[in-house]
Amino acid sequence: MAECLAPTRRSLMLLLGAAAAGLSATSAQAKSSKSAAAYRGAPNGRQSCANCSWFNAPSGCGVVSGPVSARGWCNLWG
């Protein structure tokens, strides 16, 4: 009896589930320390934590661990 090697809906769903699990694992990486990011409590020209895409008001950051000032800056600014 010949087996059908055509992809099935079940195999597609299993593949998508495995891919989604891999994506969530990579987004759960550790944050950088303030010293590793060269964080300082003063802005760098017009760049500051307040206008960085990683900043979470009032004092959070998506890539640097611990509280940060809205007037601060680090080399991960973006």
BALUM-282111 format. One record per residue (C-alpha): x negated, y, z negated. Coordinates in steps of 0.25 Angstrom, whole numbers, padded with zeros to 4 digits, always signed. Layout:
<atoms>
XYZ...
</atoms>
This chain:
<atoms>
+0000+0000+0000-0006+0014+0004-0006+0024-0007-0002+0038-0003-0013+0048-0006-0004+0061-0004-0004+0070-0015+0008+0069-0024+0015+0080-0032+0010+0073-0045-0004+0073-0041-0003+0088-0037+0003+0091-0051-0008+0083-0058-0019+0091-0050-0012+0105-0053-0011+0101-0068-0026+0097-0068-0030+0110-0061-0021+0119-0071-0028+0112-0083-0041+0115-0077-0038+0130-0076-0032+0131-0090-0045+0125-0095-0054+0135-0088-0046+0147-0093-0048+0143-0107-0063+0146-0107-0069+0153-0119-0070+0169-0120-0084+0176-0119-0089+0181-0132-0091+0196-0133-0106+0196-0133-0106+0187-0120-0097+0197-0113-0105+0209-0118-0093+0215-0125-0094+0229-0130-0084+0238-0137-0085+0249-0127-0081+0250-0112-0090+0249-0100-0086+0261-0092-0072+0259-0088-0072+0245-0091-0066+0241-0105-0059+0229-0110-0046+0237-0109-0047+0237-0094-0052+0223-0093-0044+0212-0087-0048+0202-0098-0043+0212-0109-0031+0208-0118-0026+0220-0126-0028+0223-0137-0041+0216-0139-0042+0203-0132-0050+0198-0120-0049+0187-0110-0064+0184-0109-0070+0189-0122-0068+0183-0135-0063+0191-0147-0056+0205-0148-0061+0216-0138-0059+0231-0138-0051+0237-0126-0063+0247-0125-0073+0236-0125-0080+0230-0113-0088+0217-0109-0095+0211-0097-0083+0202-0093-0074+0215-0090-0065+0213-0079
</atoms>
